[in-house]
Amino acid sequence: REFYYCDNSYFDQTRQTYFRVTRNRLQHSGEGTSDGKRFAELGIPIYPANVNQLRGHVVVCPQSDWFMDRIVRYGPTGEWLRYALANIKSEPVFDQCEVRVRSWSPDKAKLSRSLPEDLIGALLLYTHSSAAAVTALLAGVPVVCSPTCAAYPLSSRYDSHDNFNVFYPSIESRTELMDVLADNQWTLNEMRSGIAWGVLHG
């Protein structure tokens, strides 16, 4: 059955102004081309990655039990969190690192305000499909996420069978992804005018 999934903006800076809509997906695949105008108009900076950083911490962003159980059919969030922590601790490069687990909250604005502080000095952000992955990429922090996440094309690990290798995407590759994501979120007025509908069925 065809479905449309609507949620808040891909970018923390434009929540409650822009809303993402995808057709038969939870988030956009990140594939495609863009003239970059919509993302440029948002004025959101993309920071260089600190590829020489040797010490730091890992940020883990669980999502709600309802989302994990009902939407992605993974099971309770606790199961995903145990799996995530086991994966992180199994990698020698992270074995001695501090792991900061950010508790899920329905107050997304509050969470987004505190995330940048947790990303300072971070070696990695690990999540299923939280928008925090996009924020981390903007900050130059590598991410691990699921294939349903918009940040997946630049994820450090594509499946649980790969050898772990921290991937620092270039500013160019991150800009290309952000350009595409910005083209696939709209204001309410753009939805009313049919612009979003046209893009989704273009």
C-alpha positions in Angstrom: 0.0 0.0 0.0 1.3 3.5 -0.9 2.0 5.7 2.1 3.3 9.2 2.9 5.4 9.9 6.0 5.5 13.4 7.3 7.7 14.7 10.2 9.7 17.7 11.2 12.5 19.2 9.2 15.7 17.3 8.5 17.6 20.2 10.2 17.2 21.2 13.8 17.5 24.9 12.9 14.3 24.8 10.8 12.0 22.7 12.9 8.4 23.9 13.0 9.1 25.9 9.8 9.9 23.1 7.4 8.5 19.6 7.4 9.8 16.6 5.5 7.4 14.3 3.5 8.5 11.1 1.9 6.6 8.7 -0.3 6.9 5.0 0.7 9.9 5.8 2.9 10.4 7.0 6.5 13.1 9.5 5.3 14.6 10.5 2.0 17.3 8.2 0.6 19.6 11.2 0.1 20.0 10.2 -3.6 19.5 12.7 -6.4 20.8 16.0 -7.6 20.1 19.6 -6.6 21.0 23.1 -7.6 21.7 23.8 -3.9 19.5 26.9 -3.7 17.1 25.8 -1.0 19.8 24.7 1.4 21.9 27.8 0.7 18.8 29.9 1.6 18.7 28.2 5.0 22.1 29.6 6.0 23.1 26.4 7.9 26.9 26.0 8.2 28.8 22.8 7.5 31.9 22.5 9.6 35.2 20.7 8.8 35.8 17.3 10.4 38.6 17.0 12.9 40.1 13.9 11.3 43.2 14.1 13.5 41.2 13.7 16.7 42.5 10.7 18.6 40.4 10.9 21.8 36.8 11.7 22.5 33.5 10.2 23.3 30.7 8.4 21.4 27.2 9.9 21.4 24.3 7.4 21.3 20.8 8.7 20.4 18.0 6.2 21.0 14.5 6.8 19.8 11.1 6.3 21.4 9.7 2.8 22.2 6.7 3.6 20.1 8.7 4.5 17.1 11.1 1.6 17.4 8.3 -0.9 18.0 5.4 0.3 15.8 7.2 2.1 13.0 10.4 0.3 12.3 9.3 -3.0 14.0 12.6 -3.4 15.8 11.2 -4.0 19.2 11.6 -2.0 22.4 14.2 0.8 22.4 16.1 -1.1 25.1 16.8 -3.9 22.7 18.3 -1.6 20.1 20.3 0.3 22.8 21.8 -3.0 24.1 22.7 -3.9 20.5 24.2 -0.4 19.9 26.3 -0.4 23.0 27.6 -4.0 22.3 28.6 -2.9 18.8 30.5 0.2 20.1 32.3 -1.7 22.8 33.3 -4.5 20.4 35.4 -2.0 18.4 38.9 -1.6 19.9 39.0 2.1 18.9 36.0 2.8 21.1 36.6 0.3 23.9 37.9 2.9 26.4 35.8 5.8 25.2 33.1 7.5 27.3 29.7 6.7 25.8 27.0 9.4 26.2 23.5 8.0 25.9 21.0 10.8 25.2 17.7 9.9 26.7 14.7 10.3 24.3 12.3 13.0 25.0 9.1 14.3 23.3 10.5 17.8 23.7 12.5 17.8 20.5 13.4 21.5 20.7 15.1 20.9 24.1 17.0 17.9 22.7 18.2 19.8 19.7 19.5 22.6 21.8 21.7 20.3 23.9 23.0 18.2 21.1 25.7 20.6 19.8 27.4 20.5 23.2 27.5 16.7 23.2 29.0 16.8 19.7 32.0 18.9 20.7 34.9 16.5 20.8 32.8 13.5 19.7 34.4 10.7 17.7 31.1 9.3 16.5 27.3 9.6 16.8 25.3 6.3 16.7 21.6 6.1 16.1 18.9 4.3 14.2 17.3 7.1 12.2 17.3 10.1 14.4 17.7 13.6 12.9 20.6 13.9 15.2 22.6 12.0 12.5 22.1 15.0 10.1 23.2 17.4 12.8 26.3 15.4 13.5 27.3 15.3 9.8 26.9 19.1 9.7 29.2 19.3 12.7 31.8 17.1 11.1 31.2 14.1 13.3 31.0 10.7 11.7 27.8 8.7 12.1 26.5 5.2 12.2 22.8 4.8 11.3 20.4 2.4 9.7 19.5 2.3 6.0 16.2 4.1 6.8 18.0 7.2 7.9 18.6 10.2 5.6 22.2 10.2 6.7 22.8 6.6 5.6 24.7 7.5 2.4 27.5 8.9 4.5 27.3 6.4 7.4 30.5 4.9 8.7 29.0 1.4 8.7 26.6 0.1 6.1 25.8 -3.2 7.8 26.7 -5.1 10.9 28.9 -7.5 8.9 31.4 -4.9 7.7 34.7 -4.2 9.5 34.3 -0.9 11.3 36.0 2.0 9.7 35.3 5.6 10.8 34.3 7.5 7.7 34.9 11.3 7.6 32.8 12.6 4.6 34.1 15.6 2.8 32.4 18.9 3.0 31.6 18.5 -0.7 29.8 15.2 -0.1 28.0 16.5 2.9 26.9 19.6 1.0 25.5 17.4 -1.8 23.4 15.4 0.7 22.1 18.5 2.6 21.2 20.1 -0.8 19.0 17.1 -1.6 17.4 16.9 1.8 16.6 20.7 1.7 14.8 20.1 -1.6 12.6 17.5 0.1 11.2 19.5 3.0 8.6 22.2 2.7 6.8 24.9 4.5 3.0 24.5 5.2 2.3 27.1 2.5 4.4 25.1 0.0 2.3 22.1 0.8 -0.9 24.0 0.4 0.2 25.3 -3.0 1.0 21.8 -4.3 4.7 22.3 -4.6 5.5 19.3 -2.3 2.9 17.1 -4.1 4.6 17.9 -7.4 8.1 17.0 -6.2 6.8 13.8 -4.6 5.2 12.7 -7.9 7.7 14.3 -10.3 
